[in-house]
Amino acid sequence: MTKQQELSAQDAFQLYGAEASDWLMKRQQIIGATLGVLLVGGLIAATVHYFSSRGEEAASKQLGQALTVLERPVVTGVDLQPAEAGQEPPFKSEKEKDEAIVKTLSDFRAAHGGSDAAVTAALPLGKAQYRLGDYDGALVAFDEYIAKGEKNQPLMVSAREGQGYAHEAKGQLDQALASFQEMAKLDAGGFLQGMGQYHQARILVAQGKKDEAAQLLADLKSTQTNTAAGRLATERLAVLAAEGVKIPEPKAAPAAAQDAG
């Protein structure tokens, strides 16, 4: 298998990481002085409160309205009943939903360019652009969020991951590796805990550097035993071992019992 084939053939491990990241992006947001993690159901009200306190009341209210597109479900395979008065109908496909997200958030950002609310909107916009295959557009959005967003926001981890995925999809493996290295430096939690290191190992495998990847995975397995990333590392190590790669001893000391959240 060529390096390009390895890159284009997304395995179960890569897909798990992408789905986990998308789950967090759609359902969580960081708002307010405490930087608490909120479910999308509470995101709109929290967004309005946060940005209103910073003198961006108009932008915050409209961002709250724009973000409601994330809550609309996708229903396939059944005949849909007409939507009730005042409600939007479900989307007929994930593609239709992503296209609506891109249009809604692009229009919002054009109307409120330079505002903090526009920067916040760049993250879900980039995610939708990536899913639609617009990797250049996704990189523009992720780069803006990374450059202008609050550096200590937990969702900065998701932005770095999205940036890495977009570079990877374009075949820019060195840039993808750099993004995942930056991701690993940030304080992640939940599904993304340890995923920066796991993604680095994936890229190293795609670059033919399987021994380096094995060391990263061995360290990850040792320090993140009870996380999704640790379990994925264990599975990936088994694949590498079956390919004849010598699995090294971990350099990092084993961590105490951890909870994936």
Legacy VTK file of the C-alpha trace (Angstrom):
# vtk DataFile Version 3.0
C-alpha trace
ASCII
DATASET POLYDATA
POINTS 261 float
0.000 0.000 0.000
1.383 3.414 -0.945
1.562 6.321 1.497
-1.228 8.057 -0.395
-3.418 4.963 -0.135
-2.721 4.751 3.584
-3.765 8.380 3.905
-6.955 8.096 1.862
-8.149 4.842 3.426
-9.547 6.075 6.733
-9.397 3.204 9.190
-11.694 2.653 12.131
-9.264 4.412 14.455
-9.230 7.647 12.451
-12.985 7.573 12.011
-13.468 7.134 15.758
-11.351 10.189 16.438
-13.262 12.249 13.880
-16.645 11.164 15.225
-15.627 11.854 18.808
-14.429 15.326 17.886
-17.603 16.045 15.933
-19.740 14.873 18.875
-18.031 17.374 21.148
-18.162 20.214 18.636
-21.891 19.843 18.010
-22.917 19.443 21.625
-20.465 21.544 23.612
-19.346 25.178 23.749
-17.208 27.197 26.094
-18.810 30.403 27.358
-18.388 32.723 30.349
-15.683 33.527 32.865
-15.614 29.998 34.264
-15.105 28.532 30.760
-17.517 25.727 31.663
-18.489 23.140 29.076
-22.151 23.529 28.092
-24.440 21.326 26.041
-25.812 22.836 22.841
-29.217 23.130 24.516
-27.750 25.786 26.822
-25.265 27.222 24.343
-27.530 29.858 22.825
-28.543 31.526 26.085
-24.982 31.328 27.417
-23.587 32.833 24.219
-25.959 35.794 24.478
-25.011 36.397 28.109
-21.267 36.099 27.480
-21.013 38.417 24.524
-23.560 40.892 25.905
-21.239 41.413 28.850
-18.511 42.328 26.383
-20.493 44.928 24.483
-21.468 42.677 21.569
-25.137 42.234 22.347
-26.402 42.426 18.761
-23.795 39.984 17.466
-24.346 37.600 20.368
-28.093 37.428 19.862
-27.716 36.760 16.163
-25.047 34.134 16.820
-27.476 32.406 19.156
-30.048 32.362 16.381
-27.495 31.130 13.832
-26.375 28.273 16.074
-29.881 26.807 16.191
-29.073 25.160 12.852
-26.830 22.763 14.805
-29.844 21.517 16.760
-32.019 20.614 13.787
-31.986 16.826 13.360
-31.391 14.774 10.234
-34.184 12.320 9.406
-33.792 9.867 6.535
-35.776 6.958 5.155
-39.212 8.160 6.247
-41.852 10.515 4.910
-41.587 13.696 6.926
-44.658 15.379 8.305
-44.990 19.134 7.715
-43.200 21.136 10.383
-45.315 22.790 13.030
-45.831 26.524 12.809
-42.688 28.393 13.811
-40.457 25.314 13.560
-37.930 24.331 10.910
-38.292 20.851 9.354
-35.579 18.203 9.856
-32.819 17.958 7.290
-33.049 15.172 4.721
-29.318 14.360 4.817
-26.115 15.204 6.660
-24.904 16.964 3.513
-27.974 19.194 3.461
-27.413 20.060 7.116
-23.738 20.875 6.605
-24.575 23.065 3.627
-27.089 24.934 5.783
-24.504 25.334 8.556
-21.963 26.760 6.108
-24.447 29.222 4.609
-25.862 30.340 7.947
-22.520 30.829 9.679
-20.837 32.352 6.612
-23.636 34.917 6.350
-23.360 35.638 10.066
-19.591 36.100 9.913
-19.885 38.401 6.893
-22.344 40.581 8.801
-20.300 40.645 12.027
-16.704 40.459 10.819
-14.126 41.316 13.457
-16.372 40.475 16.398
-15.666 37.832 19.021
-18.916 36.160 18.004
-17.640 35.803 14.429
-14.483 34.123 15.730
-16.580 31.693 17.777
-18.623 30.823 14.681
-15.439 29.904 12.788
-15.082 26.586 14.634
-18.434 24.956 13.716
-18.100 26.522 10.255
-14.724 24.847 9.722
-16.096 21.505 10.900
-18.952 21.654 8.392
-16.642 22.738 5.568
-14.345 19.819 6.335
-17.219 17.327 6.214
-18.252 18.762 2.840
-14.728 18.296 1.474
-13.864 22.008 1.371
-10.502 21.551 3.063
-9.097 24.930 2.022
-12.133 26.719 3.435
-11.944 24.651 6.611
-8.298 25.598 7.115
-9.126 29.295 6.794
-11.805 28.933 9.480
-9.685 26.833 11.844
-6.675 29.114 11.410
-8.768 32.159 12.321
-10.185 30.478 15.411
-6.703 29.404 16.521
-5.241 32.869 15.909
-8.022 34.920 17.497
-9.843 32.610 19.915
-9.195 32.411 23.645
-6.053 30.321 24.047
-7.227 28.620 27.238
-10.575 27.494 25.848
-10.935 23.700 25.810
-12.432 23.940 22.317
-9.034 25.131 21.070
-8.164 21.415 21.204
-10.952 20.694 18.728
-9.749 23.515 16.467
-6.228 22.075 16.376
-7.638 18.643 15.596
-9.763 20.036 12.778
-6.752 21.867 11.389
-4.755 18.638 11.459
-7.497 16.659 9.721
-7.776 19.277 6.970
-4.022 19.250 6.317
-4.094 15.447 6.317
-6.938 15.356 3.799
-4.873 17.610 1.508
-1.900 15.264 1.797
0.088 17.819 3.824
1.389 15.340 6.370
4.124 17.517 7.873
1.612 20.287 8.579
-0.882 17.765 9.942
1.755 16.375 12.289
2.559 19.889 13.533
-1.143 20.561 14.209
-1.538 17.353 16.192
1.632 18.139 18.148
0.094 21.479 19.149
-3.142 19.683 19.988
-1.272 17.357 22.346
0.114 20.357 24.275
-3.376 21.558 25.200
-5.438 20.398 28.153
-7.980 18.052 26.595
-10.655 16.041 28.333
-13.414 13.585 27.568
-13.156 11.900 24.179
-10.215 14.061 23.101
-7.929 13.220 26.024
-4.744 11.796 24.517
-6.033 12.039 20.947
-3.344 14.529 19.908
-0.670 11.925 20.578
-2.710 9.211 18.866
-3.143 11.343 15.743
0.597 12.001 15.659
1.177 8.252 15.587
-1.278 7.843 12.707
0.562 10.450 10.664
3.942 8.887 11.413
2.613 5.546 10.136
1.418 7.263 6.944
4.922 8.730 6.569
6.474 5.285 6.918
7.924 6.039 10.371
6.377 3.064 12.109
9.039 2.694 14.804
8.467 6.291 15.952
4.726 5.702 15.842
5.082 2.551 17.944
6.947 4.484 20.646
4.254 7.159 20.804
1.527 4.531 20.975
3.333 2.541 23.663
3.661 5.691 25.769
0.020 6.553 25.163
-1.159 3.071 26.116
0.832 3.325 29.341
-0.324 6.800 30.410
-3.913 6.869 29.113
-5.037 3.336 29.913
-8.706 4.074 30.541
-9.274 6.671 27.823
-10.540 6.225 24.277
-7.092 7.217 22.978
-5.420 4.607 25.176
-7.709 1.870 23.908
-7.157 2.943 20.305
-3.398 2.904 20.908
-3.629 -0.676 22.163
-5.469 -1.746 19.016
-3.076 0.105 16.727
-0.063 -1.471 18.454
-1.530 -4.902 17.746
-1.783 -3.987 14.054
1.824 -2.773 13.959
3.029 -5.903 15.752
1.246 -8.052 13.160
3.143 -6.111 10.486
6.447 -7.039 12.109
7.119 -3.779 13.936
8.944 -4.253 17.240
6.853 -2.771 20.030
9.067 -0.816 22.467
8.723 -0.394 26.192
6.989 2.857 27.176
9.256 5.751 28.084
6.614 7.506 30.160
5.706 6.243 33.618
2.272 4.569 33.810
-0.438 6.919 35.004
-2.778 6.298 37.881
-6.267 5.092 37.038
-7.879 7.607 34.684
-11.416 8.282 33.631
-12.276 9.084 30.020
-15.141 11.302 31.187
LINES 1 262
261 0 1 2 3 4 5 6 7 8 9 10 11 12 13 14 15 16 17 18 19 20 21 22 23 24 25 26 27 28 29 30 31 32 33 34 35 36 37 38 39 40 41 42 43 44 45 46 47 48 49 50 51 52 53 54 55 56 57 58 59 60 61 62 63 64 65 66 67 68 69 70 71 72 73 74 75 76 77 78 79 80 81 82 83 84 85 86 87 88 89 90 91 92 93 94 95 96 97 98 99 100 101 102 103 104 105 106 107 108 109 110 111 112 113 114 115 116 117 118 119 120 121 122 123 124 125 126 127 128 129 130 131 132 133 134 135 136 137 138 139 140 141 142 143 144 145 146 147 148 149 150 151 152 153 154 155 156 157 158 159 160 161 162 163 164 165 166 167 168 169 170 171 172 173 174 175 176 177 178 179 180 181 182 183 184 185 186 187 188 189 190 191 192 193 194 195 196 197 198 199 200 201 202 203 204 205 206 207 208 209 210 211 212 213 214 215 216 217 218 219 220 221 222 223 224 225 226 227 228 229 230 231 232 233 234 235 236 237 238 239 240 241 242 243 244 245 246 247 248 249 250 251 252 253 254 255 256 257 258 259 260
